[in-house]
Amino acid sequence: MLIRISKAPYSSSDCTEIIGITMRRLNSLIERGHIRASLEEGTGPGSRRQWSYDDLIRIIAIERMTSFLTADVIRQLAEFMSDPENIQPDRVLYIQPEIAIDPIVLTTESSLNPLGDLPAQKFNQASMGVVISFRQITSFLEHRLEI
């Protein structure tokens, strides 16, 4: 079951203030196709994008990963996160950008070992990876939204 805090819609200005990025940065992520507003896409002069809570989660995850991942992997990540089931608070993504096929591994917090590591059979321990914890992103958003 998906549970989301819904004070949406959020405007683009709301997004930049909540997340702590500039409007130029938000527009850059949109122009590159890394994110899009799911409630209402701006269609021309005078129209406004309307963002959901899940969109905010996606923006934060993408923003945190842009300096670590290639554009191709970011596009894969954005597509992967378009499914709301993949961004639930108990989900953790491990990303190995050097793996060409299926660089993204989704797991739940409960499948991690006590050290917070993914079991070796799911993750190549010999390579460097990037971790996205949706619980951390959700906690950040709740704090910023004063929920």
C-alpha positions in Angstrom: 0.0 0.0 0.0 1.3 3.4 -0.9 1.1 6.1 1.7 2.0 9.6 0.8 1.8 12.9 2.6 -0.3 15.0 0.2 -0.1 18.7 0.5 0.4 18.9 -3.2 0.3 20.4 -5.6 3.6 22.2 -5.2 4.6 25.0 -7.6 8.1 25.1 -9.0 8.9 27.9 -6.6 7.8 25.7 -3.7 10.0 22.9 -5.0 13.1 25.1 -5.1 12.5 26.4 -1.6 11.7 23.1 -0.1 14.6 21.2 -1.7 17.1 24.1 -1.6 18.0 24.4 -5.2 17.8 27.3 -7.6 15.1 27.7 -10.2 17.8 27.4 -12.9 18.9 24.1 -11.5 15.3 22.8 -11.5 14.9 23.9 -15.1 18.2 22.3 -16.0 17.0 18.9 -14.6 13.7 19.3 -16.6 15.5 20.3 -19.8 17.7 17.2 -19.6 14.7 15.0 -19.2 15.7 13.8 -15.7 12.5 14.9 -14.0 9.0 16.1 -15.0 6.0 17.4 -13.1 3.5 14.6 -12.7 0.4 16.6 -11.8 0.6 19.3 -14.5 3.3 20.0 -17.0 3.8 23.6 -18.0 2.6 23.9 -21.5 3.4 27.5 -22.5 3.6 31.0 -21.3 1.5 31.7 -18.2 1.1 28.0 -17.4 2.6 26.4 -14.3 4.1 23.1 -13.4 2.4 21.3 -10.5 4.6 18.9 -8.6 3.5 16.0 -6.2 5.2 14.8 -3.1 6.6 11.9 -5.0 8.0 14.3 -7.5 9.9 16.1 -4.7 11.4 12.7 -3.7 12.5 12.1 -7.3 14.0 15.6 -7.6 16.1 15.2 -4.4 17.3 11.7 -5.4 18.3 12.9 -8.9 19.9 16.1 -7.5 22.0 14.1 -5.1 23.2 11.7 -7.8 24.1 14.1 -10.7 27.7 14.5 -9.6 28.3 10.8 -9.2 26.5 9.3 -12.2 26.6 9.6 -16.0 23.7 11.1 -17.8 22.7 7.6 -19.1 22.5 6.2 -15.6 20.6 9.2 -14.4 18.1 8.7 -17.2 17.7 5.0 -16.1 17.4 6.1 -12.5 14.7 8.7 -13.4 12.8 6.0 -15.4 13.1 3.5 -12.6 11.8 6.0 -10.0 8.8 6.8 -12.1 7.1 3.8 -10.5 5.9 5.1 -7.0 6.5 1.6 -5.6 10.2 2.0 -6.1 10.5 5.1 -4.0 8.8 4.0 -0.8 10.5 4.9 2.5 11.6 1.3 3.1 13.4 1.1 -0.2 17.1 1.5 -0.8 18.7 1.7 -4.3 22.3 0.6 -4.9 23.7 1.9 -8.2 26.8 0.7 -9.9 27.4 3.0 -12.8 30.2 1.0 -14.3 27.8 -1.9 -15.0 26.2 -1.5 -18.4 23.2 -3.7 -17.9 21.0 -3.3 -14.9 23.2 -0.9 -12.9 20.4 -0.3 -10.4 19.5 -2.8 -7.6 16.4 -2.2 -5.5 16.0 -3.7 -2.1 14.3 -3.0 1.2 15.9 -1.9 4.4 14.9 -5.3 6.0 17.1 -7.2 3.5 20.3 -5.3 4.5 22.7 -6.9 6.9 23.3 -5.3 10.3 26.1 -3.1 8.9 23.7 -1.6 6.3 25.2 -3.5 3.4 23.4 -5.2 0.6 24.0 -9.0 0.6 26.9 -9.9 -1.6 24.9 -11.9 -4.1 23.0 -8.8 -5.1 25.8 -6.3 -5.2 29.3 -6.6 -6.7 31.4 -5.9 -3.6 34.5 -5.2 -5.8 33.1 -2.1 -7.4 32.1 1.3 -6.1 28.5 2.1 -5.9 26.1 4.8 -4.9 23.3 4.4 -2.3 20.0 6.2 -2.2 17.9 5.7 1.0 14.3 6.9 0.4 13.8 6.9 4.2 16.5 9.6 4.5 14.9 11.6 1.6 11.5 11.3 3.2 12.8 12.4 6.6 14.5 15.4 4.9 11.2 16.3 3.2 9.2 15.9 6.4 11.6 18.2 8.2 11.5 20.8 5.4 7.7 20.7 5.2 7.4 20.7 9.0 5.2 17.6 9.0 
